Amino acid sequence: MDTSRRRFLGVAGGFAGACVLVEPWRVARAMDASMAMPMKQRMTMPGLAAPNVPLVNPVTMAKFVDALPVPPIALPVGKRAHPAFGARQLPLYRLPMRAFSAKVHRDLPPTPQWGYAGCTPGPTIVTRRDEPVLVEWANELPVRHFLPIDHGIHGAEKSKPEVRTVTHVHGARVSAPNDGWPEDWYVPGKSVTSLYPGDQDATTLWYHDHAMGITRLNIYAGLFGSFLVHDDEEQALGLPSGEFDMPLVLYDRLLAKSGKLYYPVSEDPEAPWVSECHGDAVLCNGKLYPYLDVEPRRYRFRLINVANSSFFNLSLSHGKPFQQIGSDQGLLAAPTDRTNIELYPAERAEVIVDFSAYAGQSVQLRHQSEGIVEFRVRAKGRRDTSVVPANLRPVQRIDPSTAVQDRVLALGEQDDSGGSPMTMLLDGKMWSDPISEKPRKGTVETWTFVNVTGDAHPMHLHLVRFQIVERRPFDLFAWNARKELKFTGPPILPAAHEAGWKDTVRCDPGMVTRIVARFDGEPGKYVWHCHYLEHEDNEMMRPYELV
């Protein structure tokens, strides 16, 4: 079943035959194709304002005329000591956030954007396990934002500076002061240096802005990049490496014919926030419909979804399967063949694609049925010495029965009176409410997400990695009436590609999604939130404290 249809049927079909009333705008939203965004947005409340500029129709653009950029590898600018490591000199990287313009397609004018080191995606930071690094995140942006700010959203009041940033490395195991606390933003002309100890398995991470109330705008502007961790065990496997190992960073945008980014707003000029932001132009590494010349051999691609609200349903042409070898937090226990890979915002998938049977031909990476990247396979190439072992890395399961607490947490939304935008809520609480989740260091907990909305929500916990225990349909009426968790079907165990370590989990509508985590790390305040950026910015983010 395709995801757009599942989002609707998860509500209507997950309650043992009960008749569930779903608002018409939700039906339209769920049944619409993922990228038919302007109509989909108009069905949300309040209505979507008509664009005040003519927009590009990507279908009319020439395909595969621009080479796929490969983000540059970040290089240290020097070394510096850090109190946590005494006199030891650590590599220091400096990534300034700057405004720039670049062409996203041959036939469009340059697009004004913001990016780390003046490019989008920003440079790829490559590290090794247990080799700590320092990164200075410098705000060198203009003092005025070029995207529409909703000052009614908590943290984005008119009293706040328009341009504020703070960087979070998504999935990094770091202490609270280095994690990118959303309220620890800083303005142009300031910088912050963060420590990344590297105390985690080889994995694909990514970094992005996390400023309170405007994360969705800053990421839409281009503030993101890849952060890779290697280790000895991973590199001993013989997987494709070097130039044959690269990130494919995927995101969607609305583009004006002038080349400028267009961010949708509501019909209410006093409350421009919209509940989701979807574009019809799918970009990869900063280009629309790019091509990549490849050799007839194996490649390791790190697929990263950095979109605001859109999922990607990825496949290869010729019916060729991916070999997925990793998920959010590192390698799977074994490779798994997949003809389709769904990635929700912030999720990652490491895949092997073997082009050896397609010398002189082309292979497309597709979203839904549309080609978004073309791989042009050369007739000849260098000898391929890489391998894909049958076993990658053991994934030791955490026994949920060892959990000292099971937290039952509702994913909901509140439709304010008077036609104001909806507020997205986690367990019925606002960001500013007292902290209610206080796991103890070193203990195991299960978190049970009860999704009472009509949307799938990609839930992300900072600091920790976790495992998916199960998904299970439940009786919405019993929950709404008595907060009773009454299941209406058997548990659905995670498939092989979700059986590894995760940091972001898709929580389907009408389903309970249960995860288990060991809360290791340094005590302090962290956050958990929905990674639909529009939801995150409008109260669907909560602090938790490791004690």
N, C-alpha and C positions, 0 to 999 in steps of 0.2 A: 504493500500500500504506500502511495507517495505521501510525503510529509504534510503537504497542504491539506489533503483529505483527512489524514489521521488527526490533525489538530481539531477538526470539527467532530469527527466520529468519537474521538476520545471523550468529548463532553456528552454527546447524545447517546453513545452506545456503551458507555462504561458503567451503567447503573442498573444492570439486571433488568432491562426492559422498561425501566421507568420513563415516563414522558418528561423530558427536561426542556424547559423553555430557554431558548437561546435568542438573544436580541438579534434582529435582522442584520445590524451592522457587523455583529460577530460572525454570522453565517457567511456574509459576503467576504469578510476579511479572511476567514479560514478557507473558504472554497476558492478564493482567488489564487491564481498562480503567484509564486513568491515574488516575481519581479514586476507584476502589473501594479506598480505602486501608487501612481497618482489616484486611480479609482479606489484602490484599497484604502488609502488614507482618507479619502472623502467620506468613507463610511464610518470613520471614528468620530468621537464626540469631543469637542465641537468640530464643525466641518473644517476641511482643509481649505485654506485660502488659495485662490488661483495664482499661479506664478506670475510675477510682474515682469518677467523677461521671457523671451522665447527659448524653449529648451531643445536640446539635441535629441533626436530620435536615433538611438544607437543602431537600430536595425538598418538604417540607411547608410551607415558608415562603412568604408572599405575595411575588410577584415585582414588581419595578419600582414600589415604593411610596416609595423614598427617592431624592432628587435626588443625582446624581453630584457629589461635591465636586471642585473644581478646586484643587489645592494653591496656596497663596498664593505670590506672587513675593517672594523674600527681598530686603530693602532694606539698604543699608550703614548701619552705625551710626556711621560716621566715616571718617577716613583715618589712615594710619600709614605711615611710611617703612620700607623693608626694605633691609638691606645690599646685596642683589643689584642694587638699583636706585638706590643712592645716596640723594640727598635727595628723590627723587621721592615724592610722597604717593600711596599706593595705596588704593583703596576697601577698607574693612574690614567684613566681615560677622561677626556673632556668632550661632552656632547652639547654644543650650544643649540638652543631652539631659535630658529630664524625664519623670517618670511622670505619666500622665494617664488619664482614662477617657472613652470616647466610644462612642456607639451605632453599631454596624456595621449594624444593621437596626432598623426601626421597632418590631418586635415582640420585641426582645431587650433585656435590661437592658444598661446601659453596660459596655463591655469594658475592663478595665484594660490599659494598653499603655505602652510607652516610645516616645518620638518626639523628633526634633529640633524644638526650639521648641514642644514639647508637642503635636505633631500627627503623624499617620501617613497618607500619606507626609509627610515634612518639607517645608519651603518649597523651592520651585524656585529654584535659583541660575542666573541668566541672565548670561552673559558674552559678550565679543567677542574674536576672535582678536587676539593681541598686546596685549591690555589686561589686565595682570596684576591679580590680586585676592588679598587675604588673607582667610582664614576662621579665626576662633577657634572651635574645637570644644570646648565646655565640658561637663564631666561634672557634672551636677546631679541625678544619679539617686540612689535609695536605696542603702544599703550592703548590702542583702540582695537576692539574685536571687529572682524568683518562678517561675522555670522550673528543671527538674531538671538539676543539674550532675553530670557523670561525672568524678570526681576521678582516675580511672585514665587519663584521656587526657592526653597530653603537653601541658604548658602550663596545665592546669586542676587542678593538684594542690591538696590541702587547704591547703597553705601559702600559696597565692595568695588575694588578696581575691576574694570572690564576684563583685563588680561591678567590671568593668574594661572600658575602651573605648579604641579608637583608630580614627580614621576614614580610610577609603580612598576616593578618588574613582576609580571604576572606569572605566578607559580614558583617564585623564588623563596627559598627558605632563609629568611633574614629576621633580624630583630625588629621590634616595633619602630624604633626611631628611624630605621632605614627602609621601611616598607612603603612609604608614600601615603601617609595618613591624609585623607582628603581635605582636612582643615589646615594642614601645614603648608598651604600654598605660598608662593612668593611672586613678586611682581617683576616686570622687566628691569634689568640692571642688577638683579640678584641671582645667586646660585646656591646650590646645596650639593655637598659631596656625600655620597652614600657608600656603605660598605656591603659587599656581597661575598660572604665567606666561602661559597661554593660547596657547602656541606650537603650535597645531594647527588643522586645518580645522574648519569648522562641523560639529557632531555632537551626538548625544544621549548624554550620560554619566549616570551615577548615582552617588550616594555612599552608603556603608553602613559599619557597624561591621566591624572586621577583627581583633578581639582573639583572641589565640592560645587555642585550646581551647574557646572559647564563642561563636565567630562565629555558629554556627547558632542559638543561643539569643537572642543580641542582635538579630539580624535578624528572627527569629520574633516577638520582642517588639515590633518596629516601627521599628528604627533604620535608616531608609533614606529617600532622596529623590532628586529629579532635578537634574541639573547640565547646562545647555545652553550650547553654544558657537555663536555666530553669526559670520559673516564677510561681507565686502562682496560677494563673488561669489555666495554663497548668497542674500543678500537682494536682489540684482539680478535674480534669476530670476522674481520675482513670485509665489512660492508663497503659499498662505494664511498669514497672520501675525496677530499680536496675539491677540485672543480666539478666533480660528479656528485656533490652533495650540496644542495642549495635550498633556501627557503622560497616557497611560492606563497606570497602574502596576498590574500584575496579580500576584496571589499567592494561595495557598490556605492555609486554616487549619482546624483542628478546634476547634469552639466548644462549650463546655458550655452547658446550658440556663440557667445562672446568668449567662451572658454572658462568662465568663472564657475565656481561651485555654487549650486543652489541648494539651500537647506529649507525644507518645507516648514510652514508655519500654519497656525490655526486661523480661522476667520476673525477671532477676537484679538485685536491689536494689543490689548492689555495683558493677554495671556497667550503668547504665541506657541507655547509648548505643544507638541504633538506626541501621542502615545507611542508611536513607532516611526522610524525614518527608513525608508527603502528607496533605493535608486534603481534605475533600469540599465545603467552602465556598469558592468562588472569589470573592475580593474585588477590586474595582477602585477605586483611589484611596480605600481605606478603607471601602467600602460593599459589602454583599452584595446582588446584584441591583439595582443602581441604574438610574436613567433620566437622560437628558440631553436637554433641549429644544434643538433645533438649527434653523438656518435652511435653506431649500432652496438650498444652495450647497456649495462645496467646503470641506472641513476637512482640516487636517493633524494626524494623530494620531501620537504617539510611543509606540509599544507597548514596554513594558519588563517583562521577566519577572524579578521579584525573589523568586520562590518558592525554598524550600529545596532541593527535589529534583524538582519536577514540571515537565513541559513543558506547553505549551498548543498545541492544534491549533485555530487561530482561523479563522472564516469569517464571512461576512455572510449574513443571510437574503435571500430573493428570488433566490438564486444570484448576487448582485451581487459582482463582483470588487473586491479592493483594487488600487490602483495603488501599488506599493511604490517609494519614491524613495530610501530610505536603509537602511543596515544599521548594525552596531555603531559604526563609525568614520566615519560621514558619508555623503554622497550617493553613489548609484550613478551609473554613466556615463549611464544612461537609465532612465526609468520602466519597470517590468515589471508586467504584470497577473497577479494571483494570486488564485485562488478560496480557497486555504487557505494559512495561514502558520503554520509550526511555530516556536515559540520555546522554546529550552531555557533553563535558569536563567542569568541575566545577559545573554542575547542581547537585542538591540533591533531593531526594524523601524520605519522611518518610512513612513507610508502616507498617501495621499490618498483620502478617501471623498467622493464627489459625491452629495449628497442632492437635487439639483435635480429629479430625476424622481419624487421621492417626497413632494411637498408634501401635507400633511394626512395622511400615513401614518406608520408606524413601521418602523424597520429594527433588527434585533438583531445585536449582536456575540455570536458563539457560540463556546463551547469544546466540541469534539466536536460534538454535536448540540443542546447545551443553551444557551439564551440566558443570557448573563451581564450584558449591558448592553443597555438599550433606548434607541435614539435616536428621539425624537418630533419629527417634522419639521413645523415650522409651515407654515401655508398660504401665508404671504408672508414675505419677508425683504428685507434691504438688497441693493443691487446688488452682484454678485460681480465684482470686477475681478481676481481671482487667475487664474493660468494654471499649467499643468503643461507645461513645455517638453519637446520631444522629446529634447533633450540636456541633461543636468544638470551633470556635472563629469567631465572626463577622469580615468580611473583608469589611471595608468601602471603596467603590469605589471612586477614584479621578475622578471628572468630567473633561474630556479633554477640555471642553469649558472654564474652568477657567485658562487655561495655558496662561502665558504672552508671551510665545514665542514657536514657532514650529521650531525646528532645523532639516533641511533636510540634512542628512549625507550619503555620498556614501561609500560603502564598495567595494574596488577595488584592482587591482593588476597591477603591471607594469612589463612587460617583457623587461629587459634591453637588449640592443644590444650586439652582440658578444657572445651570448650563456651563459651569466652570469645568476645566479639565479634570479628568480622573486623577486621583492620587493612588499610587501603587504602594502597597503595604506588605511588610513581612511580619507575620504573626500579629497583625492588627496594631503595630507600633510604628511610630515615627522615628526618624534618626535621633532626635533630641530626647526621646524617652530614656529612662534609666536603663543601663545595661542589664539584660536578663540572662544572657548566655555567658557563663563563667566556668569553662572547663578547667580542670586541674592539670598541671603539667605532668606529662607521662601517662595520663589515663586514656582509656578507650571510651569513645561515645558513639552512639548511633544518632543520626539526625534524620528525622522522618518529615519530608516535605509534603504537605497536603495541598494540592493545587485545586483551588475552588474557582479559578478563572477559566476563560475560554482560550487561553494562550498557553503554549509551551514556554517555560521560563528556563534559561540556562543559568543555574545557580553556581556561584563561585565562592569558595572559602579561601581567604588569604592564609598564608603561613604553612598550612598542612596539605598533605596529599591524602586522598581517601580512596576507598573502593566502593563500587555500587553493590548493594546487597540484593535489591529487587525493586521492581515496580509492580503495583497492584491496584486494580480498580476498586472504588469505594462508593458508598451511598451518599450522594451529596445532600439529600434531604435530611438524613440522620445527622450529618455533620452540622448543617445549618440550624437544625432545630435544637440539638442537644450537645453539639461538639463531640458526638459519638463517632468513633472511627469504625465503621461497619463495612467490611470488605464484601465485594460482590463477585469475586472471581479469584482464581489461584494466583500465587505470586509468579511474576515473569522474571526469570533470572537473566543477568547480563549476558549478551552474546560475547564471543571470543574477543572482538575488538574493543569491548567495554570492560573486559575482565582484568585489565591492568590497572596501573595507578592513574588516578584522575585528579583534577582540581576544579573542573567545571562539569556539571551534569545537567542533561536535559530532563526537565520535569514536565511530563505531558499533562494536558488538561484532563480532569476526571480521574487522575491517577495519584497514588501515593508513591513517592520515590524515596527509598531508604538508602542511606550511605553509612559507612563506618570509617572512623579515623582515629588514629592515635595522636593526641595533641602534644607532640614534642616541640621543643623550641624555647625561646627566651620569653619569660613572662612579660606581659604588656597588653596594650589594646590593639586589636586588629579589626578587620571588617569582613562581613559576608554580605553578598548582594546578588541581585539578578544582573546578568551581563547584557541584557538589552539596555543600551546606554540611556535611552529615554526613560526607562523605568528606574534605573539606578539613580538618575539625577532628580527624580521626583519621588523620593522617600522609600524606594525599594532597596534600601541599603541600611544595614544595622551594624553597630559596633559589637564586638565580643571581646572578652578579656580572658587571657590565659593567666591563671593565678597559681 
